[in-house]
Amino acid sequence: MEPLSWSEIILRILGQFTPVWIALIVTFVVSILYKRRLGLYGKLFDSTIGMIGFALVMFWVFTGVFGGLFNLIITHDVLDQVSGMKNKVPGTPLPSPEDGVYEYYLLGGDNLARDVFSRMVKGAWEVIKIAPFATLFAFMVGITLGLPAGYYGGKLDTFLSFLANLILAFPVILLFYLLVTPEIVATGIPVYMAGVLFIFPIVFLVILYNSRFYTQPAKRNLYIAITLVIGLWLYLGIAWDADPLGLISFPPNLLVVFVSVVFVNSPTVFRIVRGLTLDIKTRDYVAAAQTRGEGPWYIMLWEILPNARGPLIVDFCLRIGYTTILLGTLGFFGLGLSPESPDWGSTINEGRKLLTIYLHPALPPAFALLTLVLGLNLLADGLREESLRD
């Protein structure tokens, strides 16, 4: 077989992404049709910048789901090494493809004769399954501590602010680097940190339901019971690898990266939430809630927090971008995820070693990382623009 031309390569790549294009079209059509009923998310489609950012982000989300989770986009297994395909240029045909095996390496082969295209697609799933959820956990920690610090003030605020400033005193990359080094991991510190940090989502939800349904004991008790049963089950499996049913397990190297992201981001979220709380607690509607006799946690979670959602949503999008860059940095240095992982940072690092000779192994994952972070930044700009109008 003859090698593919660049036009043929592009057409074949676009064809491989067919599930992504369909999902994007459906998402945009439904969202635009019902945008007036979808709150801030719907208003995002009134912003050109926001729509471009949303399209870029959702492209990689759907790529991660369809390509990484369901294997609908990739052309080869990311660990398969085909003899004679080491560092081959894009569009090179396989020497002797078997029946049912895709006959080309669309973006060439890397230094271990693996398919660059498939590893780039699979790398999207490595980012999607860590960055958003780790950022969400960090927000739950920051909100749970930042609200009472700003609302009550005093010694509690001083103590929690001191802890946050102590963590922030370290350079982020250095702190991240230290947390994932084998020597620190061997001490078990990341596991104990997971035990502390991962309890915050359960605490947050329990307080949320208790404050909201305090006057409806039956509904409150039901919601809290469901939260405790499911939450503690997930907590035991994820943080301690002690799921009594044996269904939940978290790979140790992935746990270390996840904990590091949560730990590094939580103090910054804490400071943002604390600052917003100090400002909002002086508003008239907060005073009105206090006059009605509402409890402190009800005021914090149902009066202050909803009115701080604009800046927090924007920061959430930006923080996912920061986390993506941090994950890429860790992979670049060979830390955190397993060596054979197709994450973009590891792939860029492997391609970098031969960058003066072969460009194709390093450029696709670098372009993927660039476009995802760009999309998150544009999405944050669009959300900021619409939240200011809200």
C-alpha positions as CSV (number, residue, x, y, z in Angstrom):
1,M,0.0,0.0,0.0
2,E,1.1,3.5,-0.7
3,P,1.5,6.1,2.1
4,L,-1.4,8.5,2.5
5,S,-1.2,12.1,1.3
6,W,-1.9,14.9,3.9
7,S,-5.4,15.5,2.4
8,E,-6.2,11.8,2.8
9,I,-4.9,11.8,6.4
10,I,-7.0,14.7,7.3
11,L,-10.1,13.2,5.8
12,R,-9.6,9.9,7.5
13,I,-9.0,11.6,10.9
14,L,-12.2,13.7,10.4
15,G,-14.0,10.4,9.7
16,Q,-12.7,8.8,12.8
17,F,-14.1,11.6,14.8
18,T,-17.6,11.1,13.4
19,P,-19.2,10.2,16.9
20,V,-17.7,13.5,18.3
21,W,-19.1,15.6,15.4
22,I,-22.6,14.0,15.9
23,A,-22.5,14.6,19.7
24,L,-21.4,18.2,19.2
25,I,-24.1,19.0,16.7
26,V,-26.8,17.4,18.9
27,T,-25.5,19.3,22.0
28,F,-25.4,22.7,20.2
29,V,-28.8,22.3,18.6
30,V,-30.6,21.2,21.8
31,S,-28.8,23.9,23.8
32,I,-29.6,26.7,21.4
33,L,-33.3,25.7,21.1
34,Y,-33.8,25.7,24.9
35,K,-31.2,28.3,25.9
36,R,-33.8,30.6,27.5
37,R,-34.7,27.8,29.9
38,L,-31.1,26.8,30.9
39,G,-30.0,29.8,33.0
40,L,-26.4,30.9,32.8
41,Y,-25.5,27.9,30.6
42,G,-28.1,28.9,28.1
43,K,-26.9,32.5,28.1
44,L,-23.5,31.2,27.2
45,F,-24.8,30.7,23.6
46,D,-25.3,34.5,23.3
47,S,-21.5,34.9,23.6
48,T,-19.4,34.1,20.5
49,I,-16.3,33.6,22.6
50,G,-18.2,31.4,25.0
51,M,-19.5,29.2,22.2
52,I,-16.1,28.7,20.7
53,G,-14.6,27.8,24.1
54,F,-17.5,25.5,24.8
55,A,-17.1,23.8,21.4
56,L,-13.3,23.2,22.0
57,V,-13.9,21.8,25.5
58,M,-16.8,19.6,24.5
59,F,-14.8,18.3,21.5
60,W,-12.2,16.9,23.9
61,V,-14.8,15.7,26.4
62,F,-16.6,13.7,23.7
63,T,-13.2,12.5,22.3
64,G,-12.2,11.3,25.8
65,V,-15.6,9.5,26.3
66,F,-16.0,8.0,22.8
67,G,-12.3,7.3,22.2
68,G,-10.9,6.6,25.7
69,L,-13.9,5.0,27.4
70,F,-15.7,3.2,24.5
71,N,-12.7,2.9,22.0
72,L,-14.8,4.1,19.1
73,I,-12.3,6.6,17.7
74,I,-8.9,5.0,18.2
75,T,-7.4,2.9,15.3
76,H,-5.0,0.7,17.4
77,D,-4.5,-0.3,21.0
78,V,-2.3,2.4,22.6
79,L,0.2,-0.2,23.9
80,D,0.4,-2.2,20.6
81,Q,3.9,-2.1,19.1
82,V,4.0,-2.9,15.4
83,S,7.3,-4.1,14.0
84,G,8.7,-1.7,11.4
85,M,6.6,1.3,12.5
86,K,9.1,2.9,14.8
87,N,9.1,6.7,14.2
88,K,7.3,6.3,10.9
89,V,5.8,9.5,9.4
90,P,2.0,10.2,9.3
91,G,0.1,8.1,6.8
92,T,2.5,5.2,6.8
93,P,0.8,1.8,6.0
94,L,1.4,-1.2,8.3
95,P,3.9,-3.7,6.8
96,S,1.4,-6.6,6.9
97,P,-1.9,-5.6,8.5
98,E,-4.1,-8.4,9.8
99,D,-7.8,-8.8,9.1
100,G,-9.8,-6.2,11.0
101,V,-6.7,-4.1,11.9
102,Y,-6.6,-0.5,10.7
103,E,-4.0,-0.5,7.9
104,Y,-2.4,2.9,8.6
105,Y,-0.8,4.9,11.4
106,L,-2.6,8.2,10.7
107,L,-0.3,10.4,12.7
108,G,2.8,8.1,12.5
109,G,4.5,5.9,15.0
110,D,6.4,6.9,18.2
111,N,9.8,5.7,19.3
112,L,8.3,2.5,20.6
113,A,6.3,1.9,17.3
114,R,3.0,2.8,18.9
115,D,0.2,4.7,17.1
116,V,0.5,8.4,17.9
117,F,-3.1,9.2,16.8
118,S,-4.6,6.6,19.2
119,R,-2.4,7.7,22.1
120,M,-3.5,11.3,21.6
121,V,-7.2,10.3,21.6
122,K,-6.8,8.1,24.6
123,G,-4.8,10.8,26.4
124,A,-8.0,13.0,26.4
125,W,-9.6,10.4,28.6
126,E,-6.7,10.6,31.1
127,V,-7.3,14.4,31.4
128,I,-11.1,14.2,31.5
129,K,-11.3,11.6,34.2
130,I,-9.0,13.5,36.6
131,A,-9.0,17.3,36.0
132,P,-12.8,18.1,36.4
133,F,-13.4,15.8,39.3
134,A,-10.3,16.8,41.2
135,T,-11.2,20.4,40.7
136,L,-14.7,19.7,41.9
137,F,-13.4,18.1,45.1
138,A,-11.1,21.1,45.6
139,F,-14.1,23.4,45.3
140,M,-16.0,21.4,47.9
141,V,-13.1,21.6,50.3
142,G,-12.6,25.3,49.6
143,I,-16.3,26.1,49.9
144,T,-16.8,24.1,53.1
145,L,-14.0,25.9,54.8
146,G,-14.2,29.3,53.1
147,L,-17.8,30.0,53.9
148,P,-17.5,29.8,57.8
149,A,-14.2,31.5,57.7
150,G,-15.7,34.5,56.0
151,Y,-19.0,34.4,57.7
152,Y,-17.8,34.0,61.3
153,G,-14.4,35.7,61.1
154,G,-12.4,35.8,64.3
155,K,-10.1,33.0,65.4
156,L,-11.6,30.5,63.0
157,D,-10.8,32.8,60.0
158,T,-7.3,33.5,61.3
159,F,-6.5,29.8,61.8
160,L,-7.9,28.7,58.4
161,S,-6.3,31.6,56.5
162,F,-3.0,30.8,58.1
163,L,-3.2,27.2,56.9
164,A,-4.1,28.3,53.4
165,N,-1.3,30.9,53.3
166,L,1.1,28.3,54.6
167,I,0.3,25.9,51.6
168,L,0.3,28.8,49.1
169,A,3.7,29.9,50.3
170,F,5.2,27.0,48.3
171,P,5.5,27.3,44.5
172,V,2.7,25.2,43.0
173,I,4.9,23.2,40.7
174,L,7.4,22.4,43.4
175,L,4.7,21.4,45.9
176,F,3.1,19.2,43.2
177,Y,6.4,17.7,42.4
178,L,7.1,16.8,46.0
179,L,3.8,15.2,46.6
180,V,4.1,12.7,43.8
181,T,7.8,11.7,44.3
182,P,8.2,8.0,45.1
183,E,9.9,8.8,48.4
184,I,6.8,10.8,49.6
185,V,4.4,8.2,48.2
186,A,6.2,5.4,50.1
187,T,5.5,7.1,53.4
188,G,1.8,6.8,52.9
189,I,1.2,10.5,53.3
190,P,-0.9,10.8,50.1
191,V,-3.3,8.1,51.4
192,Y,-3.8,9.9,54.7
193,M,-4.3,13.2,52.8
194,A,-6.9,11.4,50.7
195,G,-8.6,10.2,53.9
196,V,-8.9,13.8,55.1
197,L,-9.7,15.6,51.8
198,F,-12.2,13.1,50.4
199,I,-14.4,13.3,53.5
200,F,-15.3,17.0,52.6
201,P,-17.8,16.2,49.8
202,I,-19.8,14.0,52.3
203,V,-19.6,16.7,54.9
204,F,-20.6,19.4,52.4
205,L,-23.7,17.5,51.2
206,V,-24.8,16.5,54.7
207,I,-24.7,20.1,55.8
208,L,-26.4,21.2,52.6
209,Y,-29.4,18.9,53.0
210,N,-29.6,19.5,56.8
211,S,-29.8,23.3,56.4
212,R,-32.2,23.2,53.5
213,F,-34.7,20.6,54.8
214,Y,-34.4,21.3,58.5
215,T,-38.1,21.9,58.8
216,Q,-38.9,18.7,56.9
217,P,-37.3,15.9,59.0
218,A,-38.5,13.0,56.9
219,K,-37.0,14.3,53.6
220,R,-33.9,15.6,55.4
221,N,-33.2,12.2,57.0
222,L,-33.8,10.3,53.8
223,Y,-31.4,12.5,51.8
224,I,-28.7,12.4,54.5
225,A,-29.0,8.6,54.8
226,I,-28.6,8.2,51.1
227,T,-25.6,10.5,51.1
228,L,-23.9,8.7,54.0
229,V,-24.5,5.2,52.6
230,I,-23.3,6.0,49.0
231,G,-20.7,8.6,50.1
232,L,-19.0,6.4,52.7
233,W,-19.0,3.4,50.4
234,L,-17.2,5.5,47.7
235,Y,-15.0,7.1,50.4
236,L,-13.8,3.7,51.6
237,G,-13.1,2.4,48.1
238,I,-11.4,5.5,46.7
239,A,-9.5,6.8,49.7
240,W,-8.6,3.6,51.5
241,D,-9.1,0.9,48.9
242,A,-11.3,-0.8,51.5
243,D,-14.6,-1.2,49.6
244,P,-16.5,-3.9,51.5
245,L,-18.2,-5.0,48.2
246,G,-15.0,-5.0,46.2
247,L,-16.5,-2.9,43.4
248,I,-14.6,0.4,43.9
249,S,-10.9,0.6,43.5
250,F,-8.6,3.5,42.7
251,P,-5.1,2.9,41.2
252,P,-2.5,4.1,43.7
253,N,-0.6,6.3,41.2
254,L,-3.9,7.9,40.1
255,L,-4.9,8.5,43.7
256,V,-1.6,10.3,44.3
257,V,-2.2,12.7,41.3
258,F,-5.8,13.2,42.3
259,V,-4.9,14.1,45.9
260,S,-2.2,16.4,44.8
261,V,-4.5,18.4,42.6
262,V,-7.1,18.7,45.4
263,F,-4.5,19.7,47.9
264,V,-2.9,22.3,45.7
265,N,-6.1,23.9,44.5
266,S,-8.1,23.9,47.8
267,P,-6.3,26.9,49.5
268,T,-6.9,29.2,46.4
269,V,-10.6,28.3,46.3
270,F,-10.8,28.9,50.0
271,R,-9.4,32.4,49.7
272,I,-11.8,33.2,46.8
273,V,-14.8,31.9,48.7
274,R,-13.8,33.7,51.9
275,G,-13.4,37.0,50.1
276,L,-16.8,36.7,48.4
277,T,-18.4,35.7,51.7
278,L,-16.9,38.8,53.5
279,D,-18.4,41.0,50.8
280,I,-21.8,39.3,50.4
281,K,-22.6,38.8,54.1
282,T,-23.1,42.6,54.4
283,R,-25.9,42.6,51.9
284,D,-29.5,43.4,52.8
285,Y,-30.9,40.0,51.8
286,V,-28.5,38.3,54.3
287,A,-29.6,40.6,57.0
288,A,-33.2,39.8,56.1
289,A,-32.5,36.0,56.4
290,Q,-30.9,36.6,59.8
291,T,-34.0,38.6,60.8
292,R,-36.2,35.6,59.8
293,G,-34.2,33.5,62.2
294,E,-32.5,31.3,59.5
295,G,-29.5,29.3,60.7
296,P,-25.9,30.3,59.8
297,W,-25.3,27.3,57.5
298,Y,-28.6,28.0,55.7
299,I,-27.5,31.6,55.1
300,M,-24.1,30.6,54.0
301,L,-25.3,27.8,51.6
302,W,-28.6,29.2,50.3
303,E,-28.1,32.9,50.5
304,I,-24.4,33.7,50.1
305,L,-23.2,30.8,47.9
306,P,-25.8,31.2,45.1
307,N,-24.9,34.9,44.8
308,A,-21.3,34.0,44.5
309,R,-21.9,31.5,41.7
310,G,-20.7,33.7,38.8
311,P,-17.1,34.2,40.0
312,L,-16.9,30.6,41.2
313,I,-18.1,29.1,37.9
314,V,-15.6,31.2,36.0
315,D,-12.8,30.2,38.4
316,F,-13.8,26.5,38.1
317,C,-13.3,26.6,34.4
318,L,-10.0,28.3,34.7
319,R,-8.8,26.0,37.4
320,I,-9.6,22.9,35.2
321,G,-7.2,24.5,32.7
322,Y,-4.5,25.0,35.3
323,T,-5.0,21.4,36.5
324,T,-4.7,20.2,32.9
325,I,-1.4,22.0,32.6
326,L,-0.2,20.6,35.9
327,L,-1.1,17.0,34.8
328,G,0.8,17.6,31.6
329,T,3.8,18.9,33.5
330,L,3.8,15.8,35.8
331,G,3.6,13.5,32.8
332,F,6.4,15.4,31.1
333,F,8.6,14.8,34.1
334,G,7.5,11.1,34.3
335,L,5.8,11.5,37.7
336,G,2.3,10.5,38.9
337,L,0.7,8.3,36.2
338,S,2.1,5.0,35.1
339,P,5.0,5.0,32.5
340,E,2.9,3.4,29.8
341,S,0.1,5.9,30.2
342,P,-0.9,7.8,27.0
343,D,-1.4,11.0,28.9
344,W,-0.4,14.1,26.9
345,G,2.5,15.1,29.1
346,S,4.2,11.7,28.9
347,T,3.7,11.6,25.1
348,I,5.1,15.0,24.6
349,N,8.2,14.1,26.7
350,E,8.8,10.9,24.7
351,G,8.5,12.9,21.4
352,R,10.7,15.7,22.7
353,K,13.7,13.4,22.8
354,L,13.7,13.1,19.0
355,L,12.2,16.5,18.2
356,T,15.0,17.7,16.0
357,I,14.5,14.6,13.7
358,Y,10.8,13.7,14.1
359,L,8.1,16.3,14.8
360,H,5.0,14.1,14.6
361,P,5.2,12.2,17.9
362,A,5.3,15.4,20.0
363,L,3.1,17.9,18.1
364,P,-0.4,16.2,18.2
365,P,-0.5,15.8,22.0
366,A,0.9,19.3,22.4
367,F,-1.7,20.7,20.1
368,A,-4.4,18.8,22.0
369,L,-3.3,20.2,25.3
370,L,-3.1,23.7,23.8
371,T,-6.6,23.6,22.4
372,L,-8.2,22.2,25.5
373,V,-6.7,24.8,27.8
374,L,-7.5,27.6,25.2
375,G,-11.1,26.3,25.1
376,L,-11.4,26.4,28.9
377,N,-10.0,30.0,29.0
378,L,-12.5,31.1,26.3
379,L,-15.3,29.3,28.1
380,A,-14.4,31.1,31.3
381,D,-14.3,34.5,29.5
382,G,-17.8,33.8,28.0
383,L,-19.2,32.8,31.4
384,R,-17.7,35.9,33.0
385,E,-19.2,38.1,30.3
386,E,-22.7,36.6,30.7
387,S,-22.5,36.4,34.6
388,L,-21.8,40.2,34.7
389,R,-25.0,40.7,32.7
390,D,-27.0,38.4,34.9
